[in-house]
Amino acid sequence: MQTTDSQAQGGTRAGNLLAWRIAASITLGAMAGYAHASAFQLAEQNASGLANSYAGSAAIAEDASTIFSNPAGMTRLPGFNASAGVTAISTTFKFADGGSSGPGGLPLGSHTGGNAGSVNAVPNAYFSWQISPEWFIGLGASSPFGLSTKYDQNWIGRYQSTEFSIQTININPSVAYKVNDRLSIGAGLNWQQLDATYQRKIPAVVMPADMNAKAKLSGDAWGWNLGLLYQLTHDTRIGASYRSAMHFSSSGTTTLGDIPGPLTGRLPSSVDNSSSFTLPDTATLSIVHDLNSKWQLLGDVSWTGWSHLPSLDINNGALGQDHLTLNFRDSWRVAMGVNYQYSPGWKFKAGMSYDQSPIPSDAVRPTSLPDNDRISGSIGAQYRFSTRTTVDVGYSHLFFHPSINNSTDPKKGTVIGNWQTSADLLGVQISYRY
């Protein structure tokens, strides 16, 4: 059926309006606190890949979310494409004490903090447009990093952390060029906004009761990403992508609460703070292979440069510096997945992954991030309502290697014990093409 100019213009206007409405809702929704994955890196940049444990992420290019994983994949998406989704993450962090001690022998009590995990949502939205036979442009909004841990205020490790959260919003305009029928390349620019909260107790060594210190910081940074997609054979496709490190200079306010009466007026209730740090770069190599018209295999290996973050230092003006030693190492992730096209409408998905933690030893495992190596198992399905609209649903469970904590700080005490950690993820996504 032929399409008139007025129909085409109306479709374009409708697509643009849809894009702006979804982008606005994602930007607002992304201000919620997030749970962590891969230290505090979030793999959940779409829901369509969740059921495969994100295997084949840089080569699958099945919807507009390829803008984040590999912008070159836009060349496989003719016309206008939009994808929007959300992943709910439920985390459990439970601590069992093994002989913790306070600074200067200060008694800590026996409360282990309850469950420091929570339920949070990670939203995303992506839009791509084909502007010529060879050129494609796109826009993505997502959250590449996030973390949320919150303990009871009187727990054993209160001098190290009672609350720690990181929230990010990443805006990612992109462009892709189809060199020929086999090779495509892509690139993107990234602007990222970060908000962080760190709260802990100040030990009552020379005071009648603990004080509460809460630091809030925000900042932004610029980065870039590149991608390449190559059709190796009729049935096999490989993809490679790289996302640059992001250098943040953040600032905010640190407030003191529960100041004892004798110190009222002698200590400031709030001071300006600042912190500079670098969030890591990531490189990914993926493969997708069609066994036949029904079965598809996916593979993935990725590297993350966590060694960019050896420590986190917050300068609190007259209150001094708060230092957190991390000594993060670079980490690796491998994943494999399978898709089964049951019918023209239904596709079933499964996958698993192994994700290495950047924390090198028990002595530097922070209470704010009780992370360790983990394995994921994932399942899900995609339903095609029409040639234009698909819906993906995925579920994943993360099995964490048992964690031991033995971190010591002369000013904050020693936290020794074991962690029980797990996470469940449920994602849904709708994709539309015109």
SEDOZA-664766 format. One record per residue: residue in three letters; x, y, z of N, C-alpha, C in turn. Coordinates in steps of 0.2 Angstrom, whole numbers, plus 2048, in hexadecimal, padded with zeros to 3 digits. Each point is the difference from the previous one (the first is absolute). Example, Ala and Ser with C-alpha at 12.3 -4.5 7.8 and 13.67 -1.06 7.14 Angstrom:
BEGIN
ALA8427E48277FC806800804806800 SER7FE8057FC8048068017FC805803 
***
This chain:
BEGIN
MET8047FA8007FC806800804806800 GLN7FF8057FC8048067FF7FE805806 THR8058048028008048068008077FD THR7FC8058028008077FD805804805 ASP8028067FD8048048047FD802806 SER7FA8028007FD8028067FF7FA806 GLN7FF7FA7FD8007FA8058077FF803 ALA8058017FC8077FF802802805805 GLN7FE8077FF8018058047FD7FF807 GLY7F97FE7FF7FD7FF8078037FA804 GLY8027FB7FC8037FA804807803803 THR8038047FD8078038037FE804806 ARG7FB8047FF7FE8058067FE7FB806 ALA7FC7FB7FE7FE7FC8068067FC803 GLY8047FE7FC8067FD803804804804 ASN8018077FE8048048047FD802806 LEU7F98018007FC8018068017FB805 LEU7FF7FA7FD8017FA805807800803 ALA8058017FC807800802801805806 TRP7FE8067FF8018058057FC7FF807 ARG7FA7FD7FF7FC7FE8068037FB804 ILE8027FB7FD8047FA803806802803 ALA8048047FD8068038027FF804807 ALA7FB8048007FF8048067FE7FC806 SER7FC7FB7FE7FE7FB8068067FC803 ILE8047FE7FB8067FC802805805805 THR8018067FD8048058047FE801807 LEU7F98008017FD8018068017FA805 GLY7FE7FA7FC8007FA8048077FE802 ALA8058027FD8077FE801803803807 MET7FC8058038028038067FF7FB806 ALA7FD7FB7FF7FF7FB8058077FD802 GLY8017FD8068067FC8028007FA7FD TYR8067FD7FE8017FA7FD8047FB804 ALA7FF7FA7FE8047FA8038068007FC HIS8057FC8028068007FC8017F97FC ALA8048007FB8027FA7FC8078017FE SER8047FB8008078017FE803806804 ALA8027FF8068018058057FA805800 PHE8018067FE7F98047FF7FF8027F9 GLN8037FC7FB7FE8007F97FA7FD7FF LEU7FB8037FC7FA7FC7FE8007FE7F9 ALA7FF7F97FF8007FD7FA7F98017FD GLU7FB8028047F98007FE7FE8067FC GLN8038007FA7FF8067FC7FA7FF7FB ASN7FD7FA8007FA7FE7FD7FD7FA803 ALA7FA7FE7FE7FD7FA8038007FB7FB SER8018017F98007FB7FB8067FC801 GLY8058028038067FC8018017FC806 LEU7FB8028058017FD8077FF7F9800 ALA7FB7FD7FC7FF7F98008067FC7FD ASN8048037FC8067FD7FE806802804 SER7FF8038068068028048058057FC TYR7FD8037FB8038057FC8067FD7FC ALA7FF7F97FE8057FD7FC7FE8037F9 GLY8058017FC8008037F97FD807800 SER8028048057FD8078018028047FA ALA8078007FE8028047FB7FF7FE7F9 ALA7FD7FA7FF7FF7FD7F97F87FF7FF ILE7FC7FF8057F97FE7FE7FC8067FD ALA8008068027FD8067FC7F97FE7FE GLU7FC7FE8057F97FE7FE7FB806802 ASP8028058037FC806801804806801 ALA7FD806802804806800805801806 SER7FF7FB8058058008068077FE7FE THR8017FE7F98077FF7FE804807800 ILE7FC806801804806800805800806 PHE7FE7FD8058057FF8068057FB7FF SER7FE7FA7FE8057FA8008048007FA ASN7FD8037FA8048017FA7FD8047FB PRO8018077FF7FD8047FC8007FE7F9 ALA8057FC7FE8007FD7F97FA7FC7FE GLY7FD7FD8057FA7FC7FF7FA8037FE MET8008078007FA8047FD7FF7FF7F9 THR8057FE7FC8007FE7F97FC7FA7FF ARG7FE7FC8057FB7FB7FF7F9801801 LEU7FF8078027F98028027FE8057FB PRO7FC7FE7FA7FE8057FB7FA804803 GLY7FF8077FE7FB804802801803806 PHE7FB8018048008038077FF7FA805 ASN8048008057FF7FB805800803807 ALA7FC7FD8058008038078007FA804 SER8038008068007FB805800803807 ALA7FC7FE8048008028077FE7FB805 GLY8048008057FF7FA805802802807 VAL7FF7FB8048028018078027F9803 THR8058008048027FA8047FF801807 ALA7FC7FC8048008008078057FC803 ILE8048028058057FD8037FF7FF807 SER8007FA8037FF7FF8078067FD803 THR8048038048067FE8037FF7FE807 THR8057FC8038007FE807807800802 PHE8028048058068008038007FF808 LYS8017FA8028007FF8078067FE803 PHE8028038068077FF8037FF7FC806 ALA8057FB8018017FD806807801803 ASP7FF8038068078028048047FB801 GLY8078017FF8057FB802805803805 GLY7FF8058048058038048028077FF SER7FB8047FD8018077FF802804806 SER8048057FF8028058067FF8077FE GLY7FF8048057FF8077FF807804800 PRO8018067FE806804800801801808 GLY8077FF8028028018077FC7FB805 GLY7FE7FB7FD7FD7FB8057F8802801 LEU7FE8047FD7F98038017FB7FA7FF PRO7FB7FF8057FB7FA7FF7FC8027FA LEU7FE7FA7FC7FC8017FA7F97FD801 GLY7FF7FC8057F97FD8018007FA7FB SER7FA7FD7FF8007FA7FC7FB8007FA HIS7FE8067FF7FB8007FA8048007FA THR7FD7FB7FB8047FF7FA7FD8047FA GLY7FB8058017FF8047FB7F97FF7FC GLY7FE7FA8017FA7FE7FC8027FE7F9 ASN7FB8017FB8017FF7F98028077FD ALA8068017FE8028067FD7FE8017F9 GLY7FD7FB7FD7FE8007F97F98047FF SER7FD8007FA7FA8037FF7FD7FE7F9 VAL7FA8037FF7FE7FF7F98008077FC ASN8038007FA8008067FD7FF7FF7F8 ALA7FF8057FC7FF7FF7F98058047FC VAL8027FD7FB8058037FB7FC8017F9 PRO7FE8067FE7FD8017FA8048017FA ASN7FE8007FA8048027FA7FB8017FA ALA8038047FC7FC8017F98058027FB TYR7FF7FE7FA8048017FA7FC8017FA PHE8038047FB7FC8027FA8058007FA SER7FF7FD7FB8048007FA7FC8027FA TRP8048047FB7FD8027FA8057FE7FA GLN7FD7FE7FB8047FF7FA7FF8067FC ILE8058047FE7FF8067FC8037FF7F9 SER8037FB7FE8027FE7F98017F9800 PRO8017FD7FA8027F98008067FE804 GLU8058058018067FE804800803807 TRP7FC8058018018048067FA7FF805 PHE8027FF8077FB7FF805802805806 ILE7FB8038038028038067FB7FE806 GLY8038018067FC7FD806801804806 LEU7FC7FF8058008038077FE7FB805 GLY8048008057FF7FB806800804806 ALA7FC7FD8057FF8038078007FA804 SER8057FF8058017FA804804802806 SER8017FB8048048018068067FA801 PRO8068027FE8057FB8008037FE806 PHE7FF8048058037FF8077FB801805 GLY8007FC8067FB8018058017FC806 LEU7FF8028068017FC8067FB803805 SER7FE7FB8057FC8028058017FB806 THR8038028058007FC8077FE805805 LYS7FC7FD8057FE8048067FF7FB806 TYR8048018057FF7FC8067FC804805 ASP7FE7FC8067FE803805805805804 GLN7FE8058038048058028057FE806 ASN7FE7FB8038047FD8068047FA7FF TRP8017FE7F98037FA7FF807800801 ILE8047FA8008077FF8028048057FC GLY7FF8007FA8048047FB7FE8077FF ARG7FD8038057FD8077FF8068057FF TYR8067FF8028058058008038007F9 GLN7FF7FA7FC8028007F97FB8027FB SER7FA7FE8017FA8027FC7FA7FE803 THR7FB8057FF7F97FE8017FC8007FA GLU8028057FB7FC8007FA8058027FB PHE8007FD7FA8048027FA7FC7FF7FA SER7FF8067FC7FC7FF7F98048047FB ILE7FF7FD7FA8028047FA7FB7FF7FB GLN7FE8067FD7FB8007FA8038047FA THR7FF7FD7FA8038037FA7FA8007FB ILE8018057FC7FC8017FA8058017FA ASN7FF7FC7FB8058017FA7FC8017FA ILE8018067FC7FD8027FA8057FE7FA ASN7FE7FD7FB8057FD7FB7FE8017F9 PRO8018067FD7FF8017F98057FC7FC SER7FD7FC7FB8057FC7FC7FF8007F8 VAL8057FE7FD7FF8007F88037F97FE ALA7FE7FD7FB8027FA7FD8008017F8 TYR8057FC7FD8018007F98017F97FD LYS7FC7FF7FB8007F97FD8058007FA VAL8067FE8028068007FB7FE7FC7FA ASN7FE7FA8017FD7FB7FB7FC7FB803 ASP7FE7FB7FC7FB7FB8038037FC806 ARG8068008018037FC805803805806 LEU8028067FF8038048057FD806801 SER7FF8018077FD806802804803806 ILE8008078018048038057FB805804 GLY8018018067FC805804804804805 ALA7FE8058028038048057FA804804 GLY8028028067FB804804804805805 LEU7FC8058028038048057FB7FF807 ASN8048008067FC7FF806801806805 TRP7FA8028028008058067FD7FC806 GLN8038008057FE7FC8067FF805806 GLN7FB7FF8047FE8048068017FB806 LEU8038018058017FC8067FE803806 ASP7FC7FD8047FE8028078027FB805 ALA8038018058037FC8057FE802807 THR7FF7FB8057FF8018078047FB804 TYR8038038058047FC8047FF802808 GLN7FE7FB8047FE8028078037FB804 ARG8038028068037FC8057FF803807 LYS8027FC805800803807807802801 ILE8018068048068028038017FD807 PRO8057FC8018007FC807801805806 ALA7FD7FE8057FF8048068067FF805 VAL8068017FD8067FE804801806806 VAL7FF8067FE8018058057F9804801 MET7FB7FD7FE7F98038007FB7FB803 PRO7FB8038037FB7FC8037FC7FB7FC ALA8008027F97FC7FC7FB8028017F9 ASP7FF7FB7FC8028007F97FD8067FD MET8038037FB7FE8057FC7FE7FD7F9 ASN7FC8037FC7FE7FE7F98038047FB ALA8047FD7FB8038047FB7FD7FE7F9 LYS7FD8057FC7FD7FE7FA8038047FA ALA8037FD7FB8038047FB7FB7FF7F9 LYS7FF8057FD7FC8007FA8048047FA LEU8017FC7FB8048037FA7FD7FF7FA SER8018047FB7FE8007F98058037FB GLY8007FD7FA8058027FB7FE7FD7FA ASP8038037FA7FF7FD7FA8067FF7FC ALA8007FC7FB8067FE7FC7FE7FF7F9 TRP8058007FB7FF7FE7F98057FA7FE GLY7FD7FC7FC8047FB7FD7FE7FE7F9 TRP8027FB7FD7FF7FE7FA7FF7F87FF ASN7FD7FD7FB8007F97FE8017FF7F9 LEU8037FA7FE8017FE7F97FD7F9800 GLY7FE7FE7F97FE7F97FF8017FE7F9 LEU8017FA7FF8017FD7FA7FC7F97FF LEU7FC7FF7FB7FC7FA7FE8027FD7FA TYR8027FA8008027FC7FA7FC7FA7FF GLN7FD7FF7FA7FD7FA7FE8057FB7FD LEU8037FB8048057FC7FE7FE7FB7FB THR7FA7FD8017FD7FB7FB7F9802800 HIS7FC7FC7FC7F98018007FD7FF806 ASP8037FB8047FD7FE807803803806 THR8068037FF8048038068028077FF ARG7FE803806802808801804801806 ILE8058047FF8048028067FF808801 GLY8018028067FF807802806802805 ALA8028068008058028057FE807802 SER8018028067FE807802805802806 TYR8008068018058038057FC806803 ARG8008018067FD806804806803804 SER8018067FF8058048047FF800807 ALA8068028047FF8018077FD807800 MET7FD8028067FD806802803803806 HIS8028067FF8048048057FC805803 PHE7FE7FF8077FB804804804805804 SER7FE8068018018058057FA802803 SER7FE7FD8067FA801803801804807 SER7FA8038028008048067F9800803 GLY8008028067F9800803801803808 THR7FC7FD8048008028078017FA805 THR8048008058007FB8057FD804807 THR7FB7FC8027FC8028068027FC806 LEU8008038068017FD8077F9800803 GLY7FE7FA8037FA8008048027FD807 ASP7FC8008058007FE807807803803 ILE8018067FF8068038037FF801807 PRO8047FD8057FF801807800807802 GLY7FC801805800807803806804801 PRO8057FD8038078048018038027FA LEU7FE7FC7FA8048027FA7FB8047FB THR7FA8028027FC8047FC803807800 GLY8018027FA8038077FE8077FF7FF ARG8037FB8028077FF7FF8027FC7FA LEU7FB7FC7FE8007FC7FA7FB8037FB PRO8028007FA7FB8037FB7FB7FA7FE SER7FA8027FF7FB7FB7FF8007FE7F9 SER8038047FB8017FE7F98068047FD VAL8037FC7FB8068037FD7FF7FE7F9 ASP8048047FB8007FE7F98057FA800 ASN7FE7FC7FB8057FA7FF8027FF7F8 SER8047FC7FF8027FF7F98047F97FF SER7FF7FD7FA8037FA7FF8027FF7F8 SER8067FE7FE8017FE7F98027F9800 PHE7FD7FD7FA8017F97FF7FF7FE7F9 THR8027FA7FE7FF7FE7F97FC7F9800 LEU7FA8007FC7FC7FA8008037FC7F9 PRO8007F98008047FD7FC7FE7FF7F8 ASP8057FF7FC7FE7FE7F97FE7F97FF THR7FD7FE7FB7FE7F97FF8017FE7F8 ALA8027FA7FF8017FE7F97FC7F9800 THR7FD7FF7FA7FC7FA8008017FD7F9 LEU8007F97FF8007FC7FA7FB7FB800 SER7FC8007FB7FA7FC8007FF7FC7FA ILE7FC7FA8007FF7FC7FA7F97FE800 VAL7FD8007FA7F97FD8008007FB7FA HIS7FE7FA8018007FB7FA7F97FC800 ASP7FE8007FA7F97FD7FE8027F97FE LEU7FE7FB8058017F97FE7FB7FE7FA ASN7FA8028017FB7FF7FB7FA805800 SER7FB7FF7FD7FA8058017FD801807 LYS8027FB8047FD800807804802805 TRP8077FD8008048018058068057FF GLN801804805805805800805800806 LEU8068007FF805800805803807801 LEU8028028068038078028057FF805 GLY8068047FF805800804803807802 ASP803801805803806802806800805 VAL8048047FF806801805801808800 SER800802807801807800805802806 TRP8048058008058038047FE806803 THR8018028067FE806803806803804 GLY8028067FF8068038037FF803807 TRP7FF7FB8057FE803806806802804 SER8067FF7FD8068038048018077FF HIS7FB8037FC8008088007FE802807 LEU7FD7FC8057FD8028068047FD806 PRO8068028028037FD8057FE802807 SER7FC8068007FD8028077FB8057FE LEU7FC8028057FB805800802805806 ASP8018067FE8028058057FB806800 ILE7FD8018067FB806800804805804 ASN8018067FE8038068037FA804804 ASN8008008067FB803804802807803 GLY8048037FD802807803803800807 ALA7FD8038048038018077FF7F9804 LEU7FC7FC7FD7FF7F98048057FB7FD GLY8048027FC8057FB7FD7FE7FC7FB GLN8047FB7FE7FF7FB7FB7FD7F9802 ASP7FB7FE7FC7FE7F98018037FC7FB HIS8047FB8028037FC7FB7FE7F8800 LEU7FE7FE7FA7FE7F97FF8057FC7FB THR8047FC8038047FC7FC7FD7FA7FC LEU8008007FA7FD7FB7FB8057FB7FD ASN8058037FD8057FC7FD7FD7FB7FA PHE7FB8037FD7FD7FC7FB8047FD7FB ARG7FF7FA7FD8047FE7FB7FB7FF7F9 ASP8038007FB7FC7FF7F97FD7F9801 SER7FA8007FD7FC7FA8017FD7FD7F9 TRP7FE7FA7FF7FE7FD7FA7F97FD801 ARG7FD8007FB7F97FD8007FF7FB7FA VAL7FE7FA8007FE7FC7FB7F97FE800 ALA7FD7FF7FA7F97FE8007FE7FC7FA MET7FB7FB8017FE7FD7FA7F87FF800 GLY7FD8007FA7F98008007FD7FC7FA VAL7FA7FF8007FC7FC7FB7F98037FF ASN7FE8007F97FA8027FF7FC7FB7FC TYR7FA7FF8017FC7FB7FC7FA8037FD GLN7FF8007FA7FA8037FC7FB7FB800 TYR7FC8008057FA7FB8017FB8017FA SER7FE8067FE7FB8017FB8028077FE PRO7FC8027FA8018077FE7FF806805 GLY7FC7FE8057FF8058068047FF806 TRP8027FA8018037FF8078087FE7FF LYS8048038048077FE8008027FF808 PHE8037FB8018027FE807807801801 LYS8038038068078018018027FD806 ALA8077FF8018037FE8068078027FF GLY8038008068088028008037FF807 MET8068018008048008078068047FF SER8038028068068047FF8047FF807 TYR8078017FF804801806803807800 ASP7FF803806802807800805801806 GLN8068027FE8068018057FF806804 SER8018008077FF8068048078047FF PRO800806800807804800803800807 ILE7FD7FE8058028008078067FB801 PRO8068028018057FB8008017FB806 SER7FE8028068017FC8067FB802805 ASP7FF7FC8057FB801806802807804 ALA8068018008038068047FE8077FD VAL7FD8007FA7FE8067FD7F98007FD ARG7FC7FB8037F98007FE7FC805804 PRO7FE8057FD7FC8058047F97FE802 THR7FE8028067FA7FE8037FA8037FB SER8028067FD7FB8037FB7FF7FC7FA LEU8057FB7FE8007FD7FA8027F9802 PRO7FC7FB8038027F98018007FC7FA ASP8048017FB7FF7FD7FA8057FA7FF ASN7FF7FC7FC8047FA7FF7FE7FD7F9 ASP8047FB7FD7FF7FD7FA7F97FD800 ARG7FD8007FA7F97FD8007FF7FD7F9 ILE7FB7FB8017FD7FD7FA7F98017FF SER7FE8027FA7F98017FF7FD7FA7FB GLY7F97FF8027FC7FC7FC7FA8037FE SER7FE8007F97FB8057FE7FB7FC7FB ILE7FA8028007FB7FD7FB7FC8067FE GLY7FC7FF7FA7FB8057FE7FD7FF7FA ALA7FC8047FD7FD7FF7FA7FF8077FC GLN7FF8007FA7FE8067FC7FA7FE7FC TYR7FB8048007FA7FF7FC7FF8067FB ARG7FF7FE7FA7FF8057FA7F88017FF PHE7FE8068027F98017FF7FE8017F9 SER8058047FD7FF8017F88078017FD THR8008027FA8078017FD803806803 ARG7FC8058048038068038027FF807 THR7FC7FC8048008008078027F9803 THR8058018048027FA804801801808 VAL7FF7FB8048008018078057FB803 ASP8058028048057FB8037FE800807 VAL8017FA8038007FF8088067FB801 GLY8038028058067FC802801800808 TYR8027FA8028027FF8088077FD800 SER8038038058077FD802801800807 HIS8047FB8038027FF807807800800 LEU8038048048078018018037FB806 PHE8047FC7FF8037FB806807803801 PHE8018038068068038028047FB804 HIS8078007FF8047FC803800803808 PRO8017FC805800802807805805801 SER7FE806803805805802802800807 ILE806802801803801807803807800 ASN7FE803806802807801806800805 ASN8058047FF8058018058038077FF SER7FC8058008038077FE801803807 THR8068048008028048068028077FE ASP7FD804804802807800801803807 PRO8068038018018028077FA805803 LYS7FE8047FB7FA8058037F97FD800 LYS8007FA7FC7F97FD7FF7FF7F9803 GLY8057FD8038007FA8028017FA7FB THR7FF7FA8038017FA7FC7F97FC7FF VAL7FE7FF7FA7FA7FC7FF8027F97FD ILE7FF7FB8048027F97FE7F97FC800 GLY7FF7FC7FB7FA7FC7FF7FF7FD7F9 ASN7FA7FD8007FE7FD7F97FA8047FE TRP7FF8007F97FB8037FD7FC7FA7FC GLN7F98018007FC7FC7FC7FD8057FB THR8017FF7FA7FE8047FB7FD7FD7FA SER7FB8037FD7FC7FD7FA7FC8067FD ALA7FE7FF7FA7FC8057FC7FC7FC7FB ASP7FA8038007FB7FE7FB7FE8067FB LEU7FF7FE7FA7FF8067FB7FA7FE7FC LEU7FC8047FF7FA7FF7FB7FF8067FC GLY8017FF7F97FF8067FB7FB7FF7FB VAL7FD8067FE7FB8007FB8028057FB GLN7FF7FF7F98028057FB7FB8007FA ILE7FE8067FE7FC8007FA8048037FA SER8007FE7FA8048027FB7FB8027FA TYR8018057FC7FC8027FB8048027FA ARG7FE7FF7FA8038027FA7FB8027FB TYR8028067FC7FC8037FB8038007FA 
***
